[in-house]
């Protein structure tokens, strides 16, 4: 507020020619009494020509926009006001040059009463030019919106299943999330014609969007041979087809970016904006990255489709297998509740599943013996590992069912323990070394080397426990040990242990892992595969051999699984 004692000194200071703000003083009749150099510069009106004129008559826009009450209340009630540029944009209409164009100045306005003898005799209006700052902030907001849009496009690419879904989704994000007026993606057909396969226009329904598809096709084919991004502000000398489409959609600038795979153009992305001078700098780089991501996604989808076609027979067998696994899953749930009928169902399914699995494994083996390139061999190796694992899983489930029904029997024979141990070490070594782990074997063969037991079941227990150790160990080693625990005239008790340096098991999970179809981490997002049949079956087999199975573990340091079996000396 300007009072009597400092009116003259303050006005004299702030009205200096070097002040970077506009200053207008009016009396109680709103006649202009001061008009500084800054106002002369941006209004192109000298102080001499404007002094004495009524501000509202000189600038009727103030009343037309309903802004006069700020000034009248300031004069009549001695109330100062601050007019935010975000809400009011400007008070006095002034023009400035921006990008070679005249635009309306965005103003921060302060209105102060002029007080003399405690009476308001007028007001001072102080105008600051915030155009550059506001436009810069809006540009940052727009770039942030583009960045968010490109992240949404990345997410879309990660989950998309078809070219149509991908391209329509990208166009929708460009118009709805980023705010462009129109987005179109065209792909080159076998006839070398570029067809717009995805189109989105902000504010248009499906019928209105379809009405401009032919216009877009003409434009895409005019520029289809271009190798570099084409951007332009739409002017009178622009290509007529672009100018006409811009008039239909209310656009003022456009860009065309090629989509290439392995250096060959497969299409174009065409975008239109209501704003001018937008497709440049960082924005153009981000959009060029989008076309690169689209290229990668299209190539991935097309490669995937080609592989699927080549492997259609294998996929058909897999679907049949998945159906049968679904039936087995139903049986598994019933088995958890001790439903004997489901165990009988599993036994009934034994022949059917083994037959299909043997066919699949046989076909995979035949494929592996044929001429394959490196990528195809990798696919078939992975298929064989999966098929073998699935066969083992099915056998485990059948054996669990047999055990529950009392049909599981041991087949005991005489065999050499040392040769048996060496065979087990040979079987598990590839998996251990493939994962980069060390294998340590310890034997205390101070007991009879020839024993009477079931070597197949015993080997299966050891392979299962070693497999679990390898699965849950990322670095370090796996240690296998067999020792004699005790003996009498009729039998020997052997003590086996399998230790690892893996992730370990929480104390609360030690007992639970031996339950049917259970893992220590039972969540849907668990890291390690498996449905929890190996330990359950191993415990049943060990108990049938007169022994027991237990575990010791420290989370983060590793686990050791122990089991004992009673065998006869021979």
C-alpha positions in Angstrom: 0.0 0.0 0.0 1.4 3.4 -1.0 0.8 6.2 1.6 1.2 10.0 1.6 4.7 10.1 3.1 6.4 7.9 0.6 4.2 8.3 -2.5 6.5 10.5 -4.4 9.7 8.7 -3.5 8.3 5.3 -4.3 6.7 6.3 -7.5 9.9 8.1 -8.6 11.9 4.9 -7.9 9.6 2.3 -9.5 8.9 4.5 -12.6 12.5 4.5 -13.6 13.2 3.5 -17.2 15.3 0.5 -16.2 12.6 -1.2 -14.2 11.8 -4.6 -15.8 8.1 -4.4 -15.0 5.2 -2.4 -16.3 3.7 0.4 -14.2 0.4 2.1 -14.6 -1.1 4.7 -12.2 -4.7 5.8 -12.3 -6.8 8.3 -10.3 -10.2 7.7 -8.8 -11.8 8.3 -12.1 -9.5 5.6 -13.6 -7.7 8.2 -15.8 -4.1 7.2 -16.5 -1.6 9.4 -14.6 1.6 7.3 -15.1 2.7 5.0 -17.9 6.4 3.9 -17.6 8.9 3.0 -20.3 8.2 -0.7 -20.0 4.5 -0.1 -20.9 5.5 2.1 -23.8 7.8 -0.7 -25.1 5.2 -3.5 -25.1 2.1 -1.4 -25.8 3.7 0.8 -28.5 1.9 3.7 -26.9 3.9 6.6 -25.4 3.1 8.0 -22.0 2.4 11.4 -23.6 -0.3 10.0 -25.8 -2.1 7.9 -23.2 -2.0 10.2 -20.1 -5.5 11.3 -19.0 -7.3 8.5 -20.9 -9.8 6.3 -19.0 -8.2 2.9 -18.6 -11.4 1.0 -19.1 -12.3 2.9 -22.2 -8.8 2.5 -23.6 -8.9 -1.3 -22.9 -12.5 -2.4 -22.9 -11.2 -6.0 -22.8 -10.8 -5.5 -19.0 -14.5 -5.2 -18.5 -15.4 -7.7 -21.2 -13.4 -10.3 -19.2 -14.9 -9.3 -15.9 -11.6 -8.1 -14.4 -12.6 -4.4 -13.7 -13.8 -5.2 -10.1 -10.2 -5.8 -8.9 -9.3 -2.3 -9.8 -12.5 -0.6 -8.6 -12.4 -2.4 -5.2 -8.7 -1.4 -4.9 -9.5 2.3 -5.5 -12.8 2.4 -3.5 -12.0 0.1 -0.6 -8.2 0.5 -0.6 -7.7 -3.3 -1.0 -4.6 -4.6 -2.8 -4.9 -7.5 -5.2 -2.7 -10.2 -6.8 -3.9 -11.7 -10.1 -2.3 -15.0 -10.7 -1.2 -15.8 -14.3 -2.5 -19.3 -13.9 -6.1 -18.1 -13.4 -6.2 -14.7 -15.2 -3.4 -14.9 -17.8 -3.3 -11.2 -18.3 -4.9 -7.8 -17.2 -3.8 -5.4 -20.0 -3.7 -7.2 -23.4 -0.1 -6.9 -24.6 1.7 -8.8 -27.4 5.2 -10.3 -27.5 7.2 -12.2 -30.1 7.7 -15.9 -29.6 9.1 -18.3 -32.2 8.6 -15.5 -34.9 5.0 -15.2 -33.9 3.0 -12.6 -31.9 1.4 -14.1 -28.8 -0.4 -12.7 -25.9 1.8 -11.9 -22.9 1.1 -14.0 -19.7 1.2 -11.6 -16.8 1.6 -11.6 -13.0 -0.4 -8.5 -11.9 -0.3 -6.6 -8.6 -2.8 -3.7 -7.8 -2.0 -1.4 -4.9 -4.1 1.6 -3.7 -2.6 5.1 -3.7 -3.3 6.6 -0.2 -3.2 10.3 0.7 -4.3 11.6 4.1 -5.8 8.1 4.7 -7.9 8.4 1.6 -7.6 6.4 -1.6 -6.8 8.6 -4.5 -6.2 6.0 -7.1 -4.2 2.8 -7.7 -0.9 1.6 -9.1 -0.9 -1.5 -11.4 2.4 -3.5 -11.6 2.7 -6.0 -14.5 5.4 -8.6 -14.7 6.0 -10.7 -17.9 5.9 -14.4 -16.9 5.3 -15.7 -20.5 8.6 -17.5 -20.8 8.4 -19.1 -17.3 4.8 -20.3 -17.8 5.4 -21.6 -21.3 8.6 -23.4 -20.0 6.6 -25.0 -17.2 3.9 -26.1 -19.6 6.6 -27.5 -21.9 8.1 -29.5 -19.0 4.6 -30.8 -18.1 4.1 -31.8 -21.7 7.4 -33.7 -21.9 6.6 -35.4 -18.6 3.3 -36.5 -20.1 5.2 -37.8 -23.1 7.6 -39.8 -20.9 4.7 -41.3 -19.0 3.1 -42.2 -22.3 6.3 -43.9 -23.6 6.5 -45.9 -20.4 2.9 -47.0 -20.9 3.9 -48.1 -24.5 6.8 -50.1 -23.0 4.3 -51.9 -20.7 1.9 -52.5 -23.6 4.8 -54.0 -25.7 5.7 -56.3 -22.8 2.2 -57.9 -22.5 0.9 -57.6 -26.1 0.0 -60.8 -27.9 -0.8 -59.5 -31.5 0.3 -56.8 -33.9 -3.3 -55.4 -34.0 -3.4 -55.1 -30.3 0.0 -53.6 -30.2 -0.5 -50.9 -32.9 -4.0 -49.9 -31.8 -2.8 -49.7 -28.2 0.1 -47.4 -29.2 -2.2 -45.1 -31.1 -4.6 -44.9 -28.2 -1.8 -44.0 -25.8 -0.4 -41.3 -28.2 -3.8 -39.6 -28.3 -5.3 -40.3 -24.9 -2.3 -40.3 -22.6 0.1 -37.9 -24.3 -2.5 -35.7 -25.9 -1.8 -35.7 -29.6 -4.7 -34.9 -31.9 -4.2 -37.8 -34.2 -2.0 -40.9 -34.4 -1.7 -43.5 -37.2 0.5 -46.5 -37.9 0.7 -47.9 -41.4 2.4 -51.1 -42.5 3.7 -52.0 -45.9 1.8 -54.8 -47.6 3.1 -57.3 -50.1 1.9 -55.0 -52.9 4.2 -52.3 -51.5 1.2 -50.2 -50.5 1.2 -48.7 -47.0 -2.1 -49.4 -45.3 -3.1 -47.6 -42.1 -3.7 -50.6 -39.7 -4.2 -48.5 -36.6 -5.8 -45.0 -36.2 -6.8 -42.9 -33.2 -8.2 -39.4 -33.2 -8.9 -37.5 -29.9 -12.6 -36.8 -29.6 -13.6 -38.9 -32.6 -15.8 -42.0 -32.4 -15.2 -45.1 -34.5 -17.3 -43.9 -37.5 -15.6 -40.5 -37.6 -12.1 -42.1 -37.3 -12.9 -44.4 -40.2 -13.8 -41.5 -42.3 -10.3 -40.1 -42.5 -8.5 -43.5 -43.1 -8.4 -42.9 -46.8 -6.8 -39.5 -46.3 -4.1 -41.1 -44.1 -3.4 -43.8 -46.6 -2.7 -41.2 -49.3 -0.3 -39.3 -47.1 1.5 -42.4 -45.9 2.1 -43.5 -49.5 3.3 -40.1 -50.6 6.1 -40.2 -48.0 6.7 -44.0 -47.8 10.2 -43.9 -49.3 11.6 -41.5 -46.6 14.3 -42.9 -44.4 14.5 -40.0 -41.9 11.8 -38.5 -39.6 9.8 -35.8 -41.4 8.4 -33.0 -39.2 6.7 -29.7 -40.1 4.4 -27.0 -39.1 1.4 -27.1 -41.3 1.4 -24.0 -43.5 -0.1 -22.8 -46.8 2.7 -24.4 -48.8 2.3 -27.8 -47.1 1.3 -30.8 -49.1 -2.4 -30.4 -49.9 -3.4 -33.8 -48.5 -1.7 -32.9 -45.2 -3.2 -29.4 -45.1 -6.7 -30.8 -45.8 -6.4 -33.4 -43.1 -5.1 -30.8 -40.6 -8.2 -28.6 -41.3 -10.5 -31.6 -40.6 -8.8 -32.5 -37.3 -7.8 -29.1 -36.1 -4.0 -29.8 -36.3 -1.2 -27.4 -36.7 1.9 -29.6 -36.9 2.7 -33.2 -37.9 5.6 -35.8 -38.0 6.2 -38.9 -40.0 8.6 -41.5 -38.6 9.7 -44.7 -40.5 9.4 -48.1 -38.8 12.3 -50.4 -39.9 13.3 -54.0 -39.2 16.8 -55.1 -40.0 17.3 -51.9 -42.0 14.2 -52.4 -44.2 11.2 -50.1 -43.9 8.0 -52.0 -42.9 5.8 -49.0 -42.2 5.4 -45.5 -40.8 4.0 -43.7 -37.7 2.2 -40.5 -38.5 1.2 -38.1 -35.6 -0.6 -34.7 -35.6 -0.7 -32.1 -32.9 -2.9 -29.0 -32.3 0.2 -27.1 -31.2 3.0 -25.7 -33.4 6.7 -26.4 -33.1 6.3 -29.5 -31.0 8.0 -32.3 -33.0 11.6 -31.4 -32.3 14.4 -31.9 -29.9 13.8 -34.3 -27.0 10.2 -35.0 -28.0 11.3 -36.2 -31.5 14.0 -38.4 -30.0 11.4 -40.0 -27.6 9.0 -40.7 -30.5 11.9 -42.1 -32.6 12.6 -44.5 -29.6 8.9 -45.5 -29.7 9.2 -46.5 -33.4 12.3 -48.6 -32.5 10.3 -50.3 -29.7 7.5 -51.0 -32.1 9.9 -52.5 -34.7 11.4 -54.8 -32.0 7.9 -55.9 -30.8 6.7 -56.5 -34.4 9.8 -58.6 -35.2 9.4 -60.6 -32.0 5.7 -61.3 -32.7 6.4 -62.3 -36.3 9.4 -64.6 -35.3 7.2 -66.1 -32.6 4.4 -66.7 -35.1 6.9 -68.4 -37.5 8.1 -70.7 -34.7 4.6 -71.6 -33.7 3.8 -72.6 -37.2 6.8 -74.9 -37.4 6.0 -76.5 -34.0 2.3 -76.8 -34.5 2.3 -80.6 -34.1 4.3 -80.4 -30.9 1.9 -77.8 -29.5 -1.0 -80.0 -30.3 0.5 -82.8 -28.3 1.3 -80.3 -25.5 -2.3 -79.2 -25.4 -3.4 -82.9 -25.0 -0.8 -83.3 -22.3 -1.9 -80.1 -20.5 -5.5 -81.4 -20.5 -4.3 -84.6 -18.9 -2.2 -82.7 -16.4 -5.4 -80.7 -15.5 -7.1 -84.0 -14.8 -4.1 -85.0 -12.7 -4.3 -81.7 -10.8 -7.9 -82.5 -9.9 -6.7 -85.9 -8.7 -3.9 -84.2 -6.7 -6.4 -82.0 -4.7 -8.4 -85.1 -3.9 -5.2 -87.0 -2.9 -4.4 -84.2 -0.3 -7.7 -85.1 1.4 -6.9 -88.8 1.4 -9.4 -89.6 -1.3 -8.7 -93.2 -2.4 -10.9 -92.9 -5.5 -8.5 -90.3 -6.9 -5.5 -92.5 -6.3 -7.3 -95.2 -8.3 -8.0 -92.6 -11.0 -4.2 -91.8 -11.2 -3.4 -95.4 -11.6 -6.0 -95.7 -14.3 -4.4 -92.7 -16.1 -1.0 -94.4 -15.9 -1.1 -96.1 -19.2 -2.6 -93.2 -21.1 -0.2 -90.6 -19.9 2.9 -92.8 -20.3 1.9 -93.6 -23.8 1.6 -89.9 -24.8 4.7 -89.0 -22.9 6.8 -91.8 -24.6 5.6 -90.6 -28.0 6.5 -87.0 -27.2 9.9 -88.0 -25.8 10.5 -90.3 -28.7 9.7 -87.5 -31.2 12.0 -85.1 -29.4 14.8 -87.6 -29.5 14.2 -88.1 -33.3 14.3 -84.3 -33.8 17.6 -84.1 -31.8 19.1 -86.7 -34.1 18.2 -84.7 -37.2 19.9 -81.6 -38.7 19.0 -78.6 -36.6 20.5 -75.1 -36.3 21.7 -73.9 -32.9 18.4 -72.1 -32.0 16.3 -75.1 -32.9 18.6 -77.5 -31.0 18.3 -75.2 -28.0 14.5 -75.3 -28.2 14.5 -79.1 -28.5 17.0 -79.5 -25.6 14.7 -77.4 -23.4 11.7 -79.5 -24.6 13.5 -82.8 -23.7 14.4 -81.5 -20.2 10.8 -80.4 -19.6 9.4 -83.7 -20.9 11.8 -85.8 -18.8 10.9 -83.7 -15.7 7.2 -84.2 -16.4 7.7 -87.9 -16.8 9.5 -88.1 -13.5 6.8 -86.0 -11.9 4.1 -88.3 -13.2 5.9 -91.4 -12.0 6.2 -89.8 -8.6 2.5 -89.0 -8.4 1.6 -92.6 -9.5 4.0 -94.0 -6.8 2.5 -91.8 -4.2 -0.9 -93.1 -5.2 0.4 -96.7 -5.1 1.9 -96.1 -1.7 -1.4 -94.7 -0.4 -3.3 -97.7 -1.8 -0.7 -100.2 -0.4 0.4 -101.3 -3.9 4.0 -99.9 -3.8 6.5 -102.8 -3.4 10.3 -102.9 -3.1 12.2 -105.1 -5.5 15.3 -106.2 -3.5 18.3 -107.8 -5.2 22.0 -108.3 -4.4 24.3 -105.5 -5.7 27.7 -104.0 -5.1 27.4 -100.8 -3.0 30.7 -99.2 -4.3 29.6 -99.6 -8.0 26.2 -98.3 -7.1 27.6 -95.2 -5.4 29.9 -94.5 -8.4 26.9 -94.8 -10.8 24.9 -92.3 -8.7 27.8 -89.8 -8.7 28.0 -90.2 -12.5 24.2 -89.6 -12.9 24.1 -86.4 -10.8 27.4 -84.8 -11.9 26.2 -83.2 -15.1 23.5 -81.2 -13.4 25.8 -80.1 -10.6 28.6 -79.0 -12.9 26.1 -77.4 -15.4 25.2 -74.9 -12.7 28.8 -74.2 -11.8 28.8 -76.0 -8.5 31.5 -78.2 -6.9 30.7 -81.9 -6.2 32.2 -83.5 -3.1 31.8 -87.3 -2.4 32.7 -89.0 0.8 32.4 -92.8 1.5 33.3 -94.7 4.6 33.4 -98.2 3.1 34.5 -100.1 6.2 31.4 -102.3 5.8 30.3 -105.0 3.4 30.3 -103.8 -0.1 27.7 -106.3 -1.3 24.2 -105.7 0.1 20.6 -106.9 -0.5 18.2 -104.0 -1.2 16.2 -102.1 -3.9 18.9 -100.2 -5.9 16.5 -98.4 -8.2 14.5 -97.0 -5.3 17.6 -96.1 -3.4 19.1 -94.3 -6.5 15.8 -92.5 -7.0 15.9 -91.1 -3.4 19.5 -89.9 -3.8 18.9 -88.3 -7.2 15.8 -86.5 -5.8 17.7 -85.1 -2.8 20.7 -84.1 -4.9 18.3 -82.4 -7.5 16.7 -80.4 -4.7 20.2 -79.3 -3.4 21.2 -78.2 -6.9 17.9 -76.3 -7.5 18.2 -74.2 -4.3 22.0 -73.6 -4.5 23.3 -70.7 -6.7 27.0 -71.0 -5.7 29.2 -73.2 -3.7 29.0 -77.0 -3.5 27.0 -80.1 -3.1 28.3 -82.9 -0.8 27.3 -86.5 -0.8 28.2 -88.9 1.9 27.5 -92.6 2.9 28.6 -94.2 6.1 27.8 -97.2 8.2 25.7 -96.2 11.2 25.4 -99.7 12.9 25.2 -103.4 12.1 24.2 -106.7 13.6 24.3 -110.3 12.4 21.4 -109.8 10.0 21.5 -106.2 8.8 23.4 -103.0 8.4 22.0 -99.5 8.8 23.5 -97.1 6.2 23.5 -93.4 6.8 23.3 -91.1 3.7 23.6 -87.3 3.8 23.3 -84.7 1.0 24.5 -81.2 2.0 24.5 -77.9 0.1 25.5 -74.2 0.5 22.1 -72.9 -0.8 19.4 -70.7 0.5 18.5 -72.8 3.5 15.1 -73.5 5.1 13.3 -71.5 7.8 12.9 -73.6 11.1 9.1 -73.2 10.7 9.2 -74.9 7.3 11.4 -77.9 8.2 8.6 -80.3 9.0 6.1 -78.9 6.4 8.3 -79.7 3.4 7.8 -83.4 3.9 4.0 -83.1 3.4 2.4 -84.0 0.1 2.5 -81.3 -2.6 4.1 -78.7 -0.4 7.1 -76.4 -0.8 8.7 -74.1 1.7 7.6 -71.2 -0.4 4.0 -72.0 -1.4 3.1 -68.6 -2.8 2.0 -68.2 -6.5 5.1 -66.0 -7.1 7.6 -68.4 -5.7 11.0 -68.5 -7.5 11.6 -72.2 -7.7 9.5 -74.7 -9.6 8.1 -78.0 -8.4 4.9 -79.2 -6.8 6.3 -81.0 -3.7 6.2 -84.7 -4.6 9.9 -85.7 -4.4 10.4 -85.5 -0.7 7.0 -87.1 0.1 7.8 -90.1 -2.0 11.4 -90.3 -0.8 10.2 -90.4 2.8 7.7 -93.2 2.0 10.3 -95.2 0.3 12.8 -94.7 3.1 10.2 -95.8 5.7 9.5 -98.9 3.6 13.3 -99.6 3.9 13.1 -99.4 7.6 14.8 -96.0 7.9 13.9 -92.3 8.4 14.4 -89.0 6.7 15.2 -85.6 8.4 16.8 -82.3 7.6 19.0 -79.7 9.2 19.2 -76.2 7.9 20.4 -72.6 8.5 18.7 -69.9 6.4 21.1 -68.3 4.0 23.9 -70.9 4.6 22.5 -74.2 3.4 20.8 -77.4 4.2 21.7 -81.1 5.0 19.2 -83.9 4.4 19.9 -87.2 6.2 18.3 -90.6 5.8 19.0 -94.1 7.0 18.0 -97.5 5.5 18.3 -101.0 6.7 19.9 -103.4 4.3 21.0 -107.0 4.4 24.5 -108.1 4.0 25.0 -110.6 1.2 
